[in-house]
Amino acid sequence: MTRARHEVDVAELLGDSVEAWRAPAAERGAALAFEWTGVAARVWGERLRLAQATGNLIANAIEHGGGEISVRGSLAPEHGRVRIEVVDAGPGLPASVADLARRPRGGRGARGRGLAIAATIARDHGGRLAAAPSESGARLVLELPAVA
């Protein structure tokens, strides 16, 4: 089934995702901070699926990282890409994003599938999900093609 795609304002999407996860973060002793840098950016896609991807990254940071969680977004006009970063203060990733997305879930059902789902959504939207170097904690980067 083909779903309708529209231009999605990424700063608005991220702001909504952060607000939706603020209370669950606080319950776990984590704090969410949101920052958009530069000009507004839009991507072509399914807003609900993109919200699921960003929500999964934030939920993963809350569950496995905690502390101060930073959600940052920006447009890299020279590359035509929107960059979303979720950085936490936890122990970091135990393996690469690709390995974590492929791993069997050991009977946990839907739990543990957040990164795999986010990676699939990124790919379905012409983007990618990867880890980036971080001084501490995990730093996940979701890149999507920007609307020209």
DOBA-629027 format. One record per residue (C-alpha): residue number from 1; x, y, z. Coordinates in Angstrom, 2 decimals. Example, Ala and Ser with C-alpha at 12.3 -4.5 7.8 and 13.67 -1.06 7.14 Angstrom:
<pts>
+-----+---------+---------+---------+
!   k !      c1 !      c2 !      c3 !
+-----+---------+---------+---------+
!   1 !   12.30 !   -4.50 !    7.80 !
!   2 !   13.67 !   -1.06 !    7.14 !
+-----+---------+---------+---------+
</pts>
This chain:
<pts>
+-----+---------+---------+---------+
!   k !      c1 !      c2 !      c3 !
+-----+---------+---------+---------+
!   1 !    0.00 !    0.00 !    0.00 !
!   2 !    1.36 !    3.40 !   -1.00 !
!   3 !    0.92 !    6.13 !    1.58 !
!   4 !    0.58 !    9.80 !    0.82 !
!   5 !    3.74 !   11.83 !    1.22 !
!   6 !    3.87 !   15.53 !    1.94 !
!   7 !    6.40 !   18.18 !    2.79 !
!   8 !    7.19 !   17.85 !    6.50 !
!   9 !    8.66 !   20.71 !    8.55 !
!  10 !   11.45 !   18.93 !   10.42 !
!  11 !   11.88 !   21.49 !   13.23 !
!  12 !    8.16 !   21.24 !   14.00 !
!  13 !    8.29 !   17.44 !   13.87 !
!  14 !   11.26 !   17.32 !   16.26 !
!  15 !    9.70 !   19.85 !   18.62 !
!  16 !    6.52 !   17.76 !   18.76 !
!  17 !    8.53 !   14.56 !   19.36 !
!  18 !   10.50 !   16.14 !   22.20 !
!  19 !    7.32 !   17.43 !   23.86 !
!  20 !    5.65 !   14.01 !   23.52 !
!  21 !    8.59 !   12.33 !   25.28 !
!  22 !    9.30 !   15.02 !   27.92 !
!  23 !    7.12 !   13.45 !   30.66 !
!  24 !    8.32 !    9.86 !   30.12 !
!  25 !   11.92 !   11.17 !   30.19 !
!  26 !   11.31 !   12.98 !   33.48 !
!  27 !    9.79 !    9.82 !   34.99 !
!  28 !   13.07 !    8.02 !   34.22 !
!  29 !   15.22 !   10.87 !   35.56 !
!  30 !   16.23 !   12.16 !   32.13 !
!  31 !   15.90 !   15.67 !   30.71 !
!  32 !   15.25 !   16.51 !   27.06 !
!  33 !   16.69 !   19.55 !   25.33 !
!  34 !   15.79 !   20.56 !   21.78 !
!  35 !   17.72 !   22.82 !   19.43 !
!  36 !   17.26 !   23.69 !   15.76 !
!  37 !   20.18 !   25.41 !   14.04 !
!  38 !   19.95 !   27.49 !   10.88 !
!  39 !   17.15 !   27.90 !    8.41 !
!  40 !   13.93 !   25.92 !    8.38 !
!  41 !   14.01 !   22.63 !    6.54 !
!  42 !   11.46 !   20.34 !    5.01 !
!  43 !   11.62 !   16.73 !    3.87 !
!  44 !    9.28 !   14.82 !    1.61 !
!  45 !    7.66 !   11.98 !    3.51 !
!  46 !    5.08 !   10.46 !    5.78 !
!  47 !    4.93 !   12.61 !    8.92 !
!  48 !    3.60 !    9.80 !   11.10 !
!  49 !    6.41 !    7.43 !   10.10 !
!  50 !    9.05 !   10.14 !   10.53 !
!  51 !    7.61 !   10.91 !   13.99 !
!  52 !    7.87 !    7.20 !   14.78 !
!  53 !   11.55 !    7.21 !   13.80 !
!  54 !   12.42 !   10.29 !   15.88 !
!  55 !   10.32 !    8.99 !   18.77 !
!  56 !   12.16 !    5.67 !   18.68 !
!  57 !   15.52 !    7.44 !   18.84 !
!  58 !   14.40 !    9.56 !   21.79 !
!  59 !   12.85 !    6.55 !   23.58 !
!  60 !   16.07 !    4.59 !   23.05 !
!  61 !   18.10 !    7.45 !   24.57 !
!  62 !   15.74 !    7.62 !   27.56 !
!  63 !   15.84 !    3.88 !   28.19 !
!  64 !   19.51 !    3.17 !   27.56 !
!  65 !   21.25 !    6.50 !   28.03 !
!  66 !   19.42 !    8.82 !   30.35 !
!  67 !   20.76 !   12.00 !   31.88 !
!  68 !   20.70 !   15.03 !   29.64 !
!  69 !   19.39 !   14.03 !   26.21 !
!  70 !   19.98 !   16.50 !   23.41 !
!  71 !   17.84 !   16.46 !   20.27 !
!  72 !   19.35 !   18.67 !   17.59 !
!  73 !   18.41 !   19.38 !   14.02 !
!  74 !   19.87 !   21.35 !   11.17 !
!  75 !   19.93 !   21.70 !    7.42 !
!  76 !   23.19 !   21.17 !    5.56 !
!  77 !   22.31 !   23.07 !    2.37 !
!  78 !   25.63 !   22.23 !    0.74 !
!  79 !   24.68 !   18.55 !    0.95 !
!  80 !   20.91 !   18.96 !    0.57 !
!  81 !   20.40 !   16.92 !    3.73 !
!  82 !   18.56 !   17.43 !    6.99 !
!  83 !   20.51 !   16.15 !    9.98 !
!  84 !   18.85 !   15.03 !   13.21 !
!  85 !   21.03 !   14.05 !   16.18 !
!  86 !   19.97 !   12.43 !   19.44 !
!  87 !   22.76 !   12.41 !   22.03 !
!  88 !   22.48 !   10.86 !   25.49 !
!  89 !   24.70 !   10.60 !   28.57 !
!  90 !   24.70 !    6.81 !   28.88 !
!  91 !   27.33 !    4.15 !   28.24 !
!  92 !   27.11 !    4.37 !   24.45 !
!  93 !   26.08 !    1.76 !   21.92 !
!  94 !   27.21 !   -1.84 !   22.49 !
!  95 !   27.53 !   -2.40 !   18.72 !
!  96 !   27.08 !   -0.60 !   15.41 !
!  97 !   23.62 !    0.63 !   14.43 !
!  98 !   23.55 !   -1.92 !   11.60 !
!  99 !   24.35 !   -4.77 !   14.00 !
! 100 !   21.80 !   -3.61 !   16.54 !
! 101 !   19.13 !   -3.29 !   13.85 !
! 102 !   19.82 !   -6.85 !   12.59 !
! 103 !   20.11 !   -8.65 !   15.94 !
! 104 !   17.46 !  -11.17 !   16.91 !
! 105 !   15.40 !   -9.88 !   19.81 !
! 106 !   15.62 !  -13.01 !   21.98 !
! 107 !   11.89 !  -13.33 !   22.59 !
! 108 !   11.42 !   -9.70 !   23.61 !
! 109 !    8.72 !   -9.23 !   20.98 !
! 110 !    8.43 !   -5.65 !   19.79 !
! 111 !   10.87 !   -4.36 !   22.44 !
! 112 !   14.34 !   -3.76 !   21.17 !
! 113 !   13.22 !   -3.02 !   17.63 !
! 114 !   13.32 !    0.79 !   17.84 !
! 115 !   16.61 !    1.28 !   16.02 !
! 116 !   15.67 !   -1.24 !   13.32 !
! 117 !   12.37 !    0.54 !   12.74 !
! 118 !   14.05 !    3.97 !   12.67 !
! 119 !   16.68 !    2.70 !   10.21 !
! 120 !   13.98 !    1.26 !    7.93 !
! 121 !   11.98 !    4.49 !    8.01 !
! 122 !   15.12 !    6.49 !    7.20 !
! 123 !   15.92 !    4.20 !    4.27 !
! 124 !   12.30 !    4.34 !    3.02 !
! 125 !   12.62 !    8.15 !    2.97 !
! 126 !   15.94 !    8.15 !    1.07 !
! 127 !   18.01 !    8.68 !    4.20 !
! 128 !   20.11 !    6.77 !    6.67 !
! 129 !   20.60 !    6.17 !   10.38 !
! 130 !   24.12 !    5.90 !   11.81 !
! 131 !   26.10 !    6.41 !   14.97 !
! 132 !   28.59 !    9.26 !   15.22 !
! 133 !   31.55 !    9.73 !   17.57 !
! 134 !   30.65 !   11.13 !   20.97 !
! 135 !   32.74 !   12.08 !   24.00 !
! 136 !   30.28 !   10.14 !   26.15 !
! 137 !   27.03 !    8.34 !   25.58 !
! 138 !   25.42 !    7.45 !   22.28 !
! 139 !   25.08 !    9.87 !   19.38 !
! 140 !   22.63 !    8.71 !   16.73 !
! 141 !   22.33 !   10.63 !   13.47 !
! 142 !   19.36 !   10.45 !   11.14 !
! 143 !   19.92 !   12.11 !    7.76 !
! 144 !   17.17 !   12.74 !    5.23 !
! 145 !   17.14 !   14.47 !    1.84 !
! 146 !   15.83 !   18.01 !    2.10 !
! 147 !   13.17 !   19.44 !   -0.16 !
! 148 !   14.93 !   21.81 !   -2.55 !
+-----+---------+---------+---------+
</pts>
